[in-house]
Amino acid sequence: MLDPGGLIAWLIVGAIAGFLAGKVMKGGGYGLIGDIIMGIIGAFVGGFLVSMLNLGEMGFIGSIVVAFIGACIFIAIVRALPGRSPV
């Protein structure tokens, strides 16, 4: 069962990371829900990369940084797919 505090933290990290990734990747953001979704997917992508590099625990700020980097990678991959509208 999900801890409500953990779920809120995921949403906050996702929103911050998605918002920042949308701005850095030359987009205007994706709205609150879109930013959260991009950030959460970015957290999974970034978390996968961090686990492969054995970098250990990152803390709250580190989680935002990892999710931001993952979201940027995810946005770049989606934009590179043929036949897709730009995200």
C-alpha positions in Angstrom: 0.0 0.0 0.0 1.3 3.5 -0.9 2.2 5.8 1.9 0.3 9.1 1.4 3.4 11.1 2.3 5.4 9.2 -0.3 2.7 9.7 -2.9 2.6 13.5 -2.3 6.4 13.6 -2.5 6.3 11.8 -5.9 3.8 14.3 -7.1 5.8 17.3 -5.9 9.1 15.9 -7.4 7.2 15.0 -10.6 5.7 18.5 -11.0 9.0 20.3 -10.3 11.1 18.0 -12.5 8.5 18.0 -15.4 8.1 21.8 -15.2 11.9 22.4 -15.4 12.3 19.8 -18.1 9.5 21.4 -20.2 11.3 24.8 -19.9 14.8 23.5 -20.6 13.7 21.4 -23.5 12.3 24.6 -25.2 8.7 23.8 -24.5 6.2 25.8 -22.7 5.5 23.2 -20.2 2.7 20.7 -20.4 0.2 22.0 -17.8 0.2 20.8 -14.2 -0.9 17.2 -15.0 1.4 16.9 -18.0 4.3 18.2 -16.0 3.6 15.7 -13.2 3.4 12.8 -15.7 6.6 13.9 -17.5 8.4 14.2 -14.1 7.2 10.9 -12.8 8.3 9.1 -16.0 11.5 11.1 -15.8 12.0 9.8 -12.2 11.7 6.2 -13.5 14.1 6.9 -16.3 16.6 8.7 -14.1 16.2 6.2 -11.3 17.0 3.4 -13.7 20.1 5.2 -14.8 21.2 6.0 -11.3 20.7 2.4 -10.2 22.9 1.3 -13.1 25.6 3.6 -12.0 25.3 2.6 -8.3 25.2 6.3 -7.1 23.1 5.4 -4.0 20.6 7.6 -2.2 20.2 11.1 -3.4 17.7 12.8 -1.0 14.9 15.1 -2.0 16.9 17.6 -4.0 18.8 14.8 -5.6 15.5 13.1 -6.5 14.4 16.3 -8.3 17.7 16.5 -10.2 17.5 12.8 -11.2 13.9 13.1 -12.2 14.7 16.3 -14.2 17.5 14.6 -16.1 15.3 11.6 -16.8 12.4 13.8 -17.9 14.7 15.6 -20.4 15.9 12.2 -21.7 12.3 11.0 -22.0 11.2 14.2 -23.8 14.1 13.9 -26.3 13.3 10.3 -27.0 9.6 11.1 -27.6 10.4 14.0 -29.9 12.8 11.8 -31.9 10.2 9.2 -32.6 9.0 9.4 -36.2 5.3 10.1 -36.9 4.7 11.6 -33.5 3.6 15.2 -32.9 6.2 17.2 -30.9 5.7 17.0 -27.2 
